Amino acid sequence: MNVKRVLVVDDSPLARRAIHALLRRGSGFEVIGEAEDGSQALVLARQLKPDLVLMDINMPRCDGLLATRLIKRELPQVVVVILSVSDDAGDLFEAIRSGAQGYLLKSLELEDWLEYLRDLMQGAALPRAMAQRILTEFTSSAPPIELDLTLTKREHEVLHLVANAMTNKQVATKLRISEQTVKNHIKSIMQKLHAKNRVELVLHAKRSVPQRSKPSEGL
């Protein structure tokens, strides 16, 4: 099993110990460092190059949103998950805008935490319930946007499946292509749509209005 190296960021020592203990009980994760604020998190992220950062949203001096922006600017490959006690869609949206790939409620059960993190590290987007909250709130007042016709037919198919919260592996199985091919398609789609992460792809797909034009051919 490919163990994911985790940096835990929270201003509460008790919370850090609890998260450490939680991850230790599940397989696939190894805590390699702890930080008490966003500034320290940036320093440790530079030094340790973690696969995953679990970032508390509310911290003194440098909060989780600012720290996320700073880390993603220097280390875009690092997956950042915001930790919060709030399920407010506004907080979720701000986390995604800051570059976070996930948003995890501290009140969730142990198994829900582990399942969510495993799915996220395998390429899943937000859980369906959370995705629906953000889509409902932020697409209801937003005007439709045209679907980018530079996408190929296959890219449209991949985008549709990603928008339905499928992992890369599930998309690959559905389309009968390799997982690496799925990753290549997603990278191309993100570049064409100027999206920073999978959640922005979901938002784009849900807000898009297909145009009555002949789609591009090819894979």
CORURNOR-V632944 format. One record per backbone hydrogen bond with DSSP energy under -1.0 kcal/mol. CO is the residue of the C=O (numbers start at 1). NH is the residue of the N-H. Records with the same first field share a line. If there is no record, write none. Layout:
BEGIN
CO->NH + NH
END
This chain:
BEGIN
4->30
5->51 + 52
6->32 + 33
7->54
8->35
9->56
12->16
13->17
14->18
15->19
16->20
17->21
18->22
19->23
20->24
21->25
28->4
30->6
33->8
35->10
37->41
38->42
39->43
40->44
41->45
42->46
43->47
44->48
45->49
51->79
52->7
53->81
54->9
55->83
57->64
60->62
62->38
63->67
64->68
65->69
66->70
67->71
68->72
69->73
70->74
71->75
75->78
79->53
80->101 + 102
81->55
82->104
83->57
84->106
88->92
89->93
90->94
91->95
92->96
93->97
94->98
95->100
96->99
102->82
104->84
105->108
109->113
110->114
111->115
112->116
113->117
114->118
115->119
116->120
117->121
119->124
120->123
127->131
128->132
129->133
130->134
131->135
132->136
133->137
134->138
135->139
145->209
148->151
152->156
153->157
154->158
155->159
156->160
157->161
158->162
159->163
161->166
162->165
167->171
168->172
169->173
170->174
171->175
172->177
178->182
179->183
180->184
181->185
182->186
183->187
184->188
185->189
186->190
187->191
188->192
189->193
190->195
197->201
198->202
199->203
200->204
201->205
202->206
203->207
207->145
209->147
211->213
END
